[in-house]
Amino acid sequence: MPRELTCIFCKIIAGEIPCAKVLETDSVIAFLDIGPVAPGHVLVVPKEHYTTLADTPSAILSALAAELPRLARAVRLATAAPGLNLVQNNGREAGQVVDHVHFHLIPRTHNDEFRVHWPRKKYEDDAMERMRERIANGI
């Protein structure tokens, strides 16, 4: 898919906007987030423009995913963080700000300020089975 002329990540990939690049391959670029949750917060982006995870071909995602282990190791080593979150947002309701599929690698330390609110719920009656069928039928 061609780059989007207005996409900030496409502009970074094209070299129109500078970035603090930590890795680049034929299909992936990784750079420090300019508004980090924590020092060492890295964005991992496919060079081709796709808006969401569901829009992105599996071959592109495979190339991106192949880089995640070594990036995770490098971020943890550089930051001495004992933990790391891998975050991927799809759509405004999920917190996606840039309409170019990307992953966040966020180093985590004990008692840091980053929190993920995860309100656990329960399925009632046969709602879990109905939802399982709906999802399975969509595959």
C-alpha positions, 0 to 999 in steps of 0.5 A: 500500500502506498504511503499516505501523504498526510501520515506522520509515520509515513513522513518519518519513513520518507525522511521528511520528519526526523526521528530517533531511529533504533532499527530499520529493515526493508519493511520495518522501522523502530524509533523512540516515541517523542511523547514517551510513557517512560524513557526508552518507549519505542514505536515499531512501524511497518514501512507500508501504510495500513491503518489498523491491525485488521487492515495489515497483511499477515506478511507485513505483520510477520516481518514486524513481529520478527523484530519484536524480541530483539527490540524488547531485549534491547529496550530492557537492556538499555533501560534496566527495566525488569518489565515491558508492555507491548501495546497495540491500539486500533481505532480512536476508542482504543486509544489509536492517535496515529492512523498507521498501524504500530506497536509500542514497546514500553519499559516498565519498572517497579512503582512506575506511573503507567497503569492499564485499567483492566475492569474484569467482567463476567459473562452471564448465562450462555453469553460466552458461548454466543460470543464464541460462535459469533467470533468463530463465524467471522473467521 
